[in-house]
Amino acid sequence: MAAKTILQVQNITARYGPVQVLHGINMNVKEGEIVSLLGSNGAGKTTLLNCICGLHAAKEGSVEFDGQNISSVPAEKVVSLGMAHVPERRQIFSTLSVEDNLWLGASHRMPKVSKKEILKEMDTIYQRFPILSERKWQMGGTLSGGQQQMLAIGRALLSRPKLLLLDEPSLGLAPLIGKEILQIVQEIRNQWGTTVLLVEQNARAALAISDRAYVLNTGKVAMEGSAAEVLKDPRVQSAYLGKAHA
């Protein structure tokens, strides 16, 4: 049986003041997939994620999530529907402890879910990110960049998302740490079944863990296909992978 479409974006346009940033974007994500959004700086990738999760109002078009039109739903309500967003540069609460940051991820689920159940889920996060367990009472702002990214992902997972939006998770990290973060993203899908929409600067690494990909260019979808097809495309190789046209 074909996988269910969990996210459907139709003809999305978006502006910042008089400047149109997105021009009729159409895309979809199926349940259980990792889908990458590739493109140069300024292509509209972050704006598209922000439109999907309700942080930026689209001028035209619609966003359907898990069978519901969420085009006019505010971001705080979108979270409760099962979508979590890890923004660029993590944006954790630097003056709160690791554990308090994690509690915030689960806050919208209380009091429907017991504290005991959330603590059990938090233990799962600590098992996956043992460095966070070691530093649970340390202020978030004192963690390294890689540890902050793990915290941001852990916080998002405690909202129990059906769809996880990740914006540049390896940005500013050492190459080995960035590779580890992307391996974690793959594990989240493989072990937990979480669907992922990924914006990532390292196109080769993103395609290596993705099922499909969309390439944005000046606010339009320039290309889409399986990760393998996009990886082999000479335009992608030239623009993002450092290879000349065939």
MOHU-V47711 format. One record per backbone hydrogen bond with DSSP energy under -0.5 kcal/mol. NH is the residue of the N-H (numbers start at 1). CO is the residue of the C=O. E is the energy in kcal/mol with one decimal. If there is no record, write none. Layout:
nh->NH co->CO e->E
nh->NH co->CO e->E
This chain:
nh->6 co->4 e->-0.7
nh->6 co->29 e->-1.9
nh->7 co->29 e->-2.0
nh->8 co->64 e->-2.7
nh->9 co->27 e->-3.1
nh->10 co->8 e->-0.5
nh->10 co->62 e->-2.7
nh->12 co->25 e->-2.2
nh->13 co->60 e->-1.8
nh->14 co->22 e->-1.2
nh->16 co->19 e->-2.5
nh->19 co->16 e->-1.8
nh->20 co->18 e->-0.6
nh->21 co->14 e->-2.9
nh->21 co->19 e->-0.5
nh->22 co->14 e->-1.6
nh->23 co->219 e->-3.1
nh->25 co->12 e->-2.5
nh->27 co->9 e->-2.0
nh->29 co->7 e->-2.2
nh->31 co->4 e->-3.6
nh->33 co->30 e->-2.1
nh->35 co->196 e->-2.6
nh->36 co->212 e->-2.1
nh->37 co->198 e->-3.2
nh->38 co->36 e->-0.6
nh->38 co->214 e->-3.1
nh->43 co->40 e->-1.8
nh->48 co->44 e->-2.2
nh->49 co->45 e->-2.1
nh->50 co->46 e->-2.6
nh->51 co->47 e->-2.2
nh->52 co->48 e->-2.3
nh->53 co->49 e->-2.3
nh->54 co->50 e->-0.6
nh->55 co->50 e->-1.8
nh->56 co->50 e->-1.7
nh->59 co->13 e->-2.4
nh->60 co->13 e->-1.2
nh->62 co->10 e->-2.2
nh->64 co->8 e->-2.8
nh->65 co->63 e->-0.5
nh->65 co->68 e->-3.1
nh->66 co->6 e->-3.2
nh->68 co->65 e->-1.7
nh->70 co->63 e->-2.8
nh->70 co->68 e->-0.6
nh->71 co->63 e->-0.5
nh->73 co->70 e->-1.5
nh->75 co->54 e->-0.7
nh->77 co->74 e->-1.2
nh->78 co->74 e->-1.8
nh->79 co->75 e->-1.6
nh->80 co->76 e->-0.7
nh->81 co->77 e->-0.8
nh->81 co->78 e->-0.8
nh->82 co->78 e->-0.6
nh->82 co->79 e->-1.5
nh->83 co->78 e->-1.2
nh->84 co->163 e->-2.5
nh->86 co->165 e->-3.3
nh->87 co->85 e->-0.7
nh->90 co->87 e->-1.5
nh->91 co->89 e->-3.3
nh->94 co->92 e->-1.0
nh->96 co->93 e->-1.5
nh->98 co->135 e->-0.5
nh->98 co->138 e->-1.6
nh->99 co->136 e->-2.5
nh->101 co->97 e->-2.3
nh->102 co->98 e->-2.0
nh->103 co->99 e->-2.4
nh->104 co->100 e->-1.6
nh->105 co->101 e->-0.9
nh->105 co->102 e->-0.7
nh->106 co->102 e->-0.9
nh->106 co->103 e->-0.8
nh->107 co->103 e->-0.6
nh->107 co->104 e->-0.8
nh->109 co->106 e->-1.7
nh->110 co->107 e->-1.2
nh->113 co->109 e->-1.9
nh->118 co->114 e->-2.1
nh->119 co->115 e->-2.5
nh->120 co->116 e->-1.7
nh->121 co->117 e->-2.0
nh->122 co->118 e->-2.6
nh->123 co->119 e->-1.9
nh->124 co->120 e->-1.2
nh->125 co->121 e->-1.7
nh->126 co->122 e->-2.5
nh->127 co->123 e->-2.1
nh->128 co->124 e->-1.9
nh->129 co->125 e->-2.5
nh->132 co->129 e->-1.6
nh->133 co->129 e->-1.1
nh->134 co->130 e->-2.0
nh->135 co->131 e->-1.0
nh->136 co->133 e->-1.1
nh->138 co->135 e->-2.0
nh->140 co->93 e->-0.5
nh->140 co->96 e->-3.2
nh->141 co->94 e->-2.4
nh->142 co->139 e->-1.8
nh->143 co->140 e->-1.5
nh->148 co->144 e->-2.6
nh->149 co->145 e->-1.9
nh->150 co->146 e->-2.0
nh->151 co->147 e->-2.3
nh->152 co->148 e->-2.6
nh->153 co->149 e->-2.3
nh->154 co->150 e->-2.8
nh->155 co->151 e->-2.9
nh->156 co->152 e->-1.9
nh->157 co->153 e->-2.4
nh->158 co->154 e->-1.5
nh->159 co->156 e->-1.5
nh->160 co->157 e->-2.0
nh->162 co->82 e->-2.8
nh->163 co->82 e->-2.0
nh->164 co->195 e->-2.8
nh->165 co->84 e->-3.3
nh->165 co->163 e->-0.5
nh->166 co->164 e->-0.6
nh->166 co->197 e->-2.6
nh->167 co->86 e->-2.4
nh->168 co->166 e->-0.7
nh->168 co->199 e->-2.5
nh->169 co->199 e->-0.6
nh->171 co->168 e->-1.4
nh->173 co->170 e->-1.9
nh->178 co->174 e->-2.9
nh->179 co->175 e->-2.3
nh->180 co->176 e->-1.9
nh->181 co->177 e->-2.4
nh->182 co->178 e->-2.0
nh->183 co->179 e->-1.9
nh->184 co->180 e->-2.1
nh->185 co->181 e->-1.9
nh->186 co->182 e->-1.9
nh->187 co->183 e->-2.2
nh->188 co->184 e->-2.4
nh->189 co->185 e->-1.6
nh->190 co->186 e->-2.8
nh->191 co->187 e->-3.3
nh->192 co->187 e->-0.7
nh->192 co->188 e->-1.3
nh->193 co->189 e->-1.4
nh->194 co->188 e->-1.3
nh->195 co->162 e->-1.7
nh->196 co->33 e->-2.7
nh->197 co->164 e->-2.6
nh->198 co->35 e->-3.1
nh->198 co->196 e->-0.5
nh->199 co->166 e->-3.1
nh->200 co->37 e->-1.0
nh->200 co->198 e->-0.5
nh->203 co->201 e->-1.4
nh->206 co->202 e->-2.6
nh->207 co->203 e->-2.7
nh->208 co->204 e->-1.6
nh->209 co->205 e->-0.8
nh->209 co->206 e->-1.0
nh->210 co->206 e->-0.7
nh->211 co->34 e->-3.1
nh->212 co->34 e->-1.4
nh->213 co->225 e->-2.6
nh->214 co->36 e->-2.7
nh->215 co->223 e->-2.9
nh->216 co->38 e->-3.3
nh->216 co->214 e->-0.5
nh->217 co->220 e->-2.7
nh->219 co->43 e->-2.0
nh->220 co->217 e->-1.2
nh->222 co->215 e->-3.1
nh->222 co->220 e->-0.8
nh->223 co->215 e->-1.3
nh->225 co->213 e->-1.7
nh->227 co->211 e->-2.2
nh->230 co->226 e->-2.6
nh->231 co->227 e->-2.5
nh->232 co->228 e->-1.6
nh->233 co->229 e->-0.9
nh->233 co->230 e->-0.6
nh->237 co->233 e->-2.3
nh->238 co->234 e->-2.3
nh->239 co->235 e->-2.3
nh->240 co->236 e->-2.9
nh->241 co->236 e->-1.0
nh->241 co->237 e->-0.8
nh->243 co->237 e->-3.1
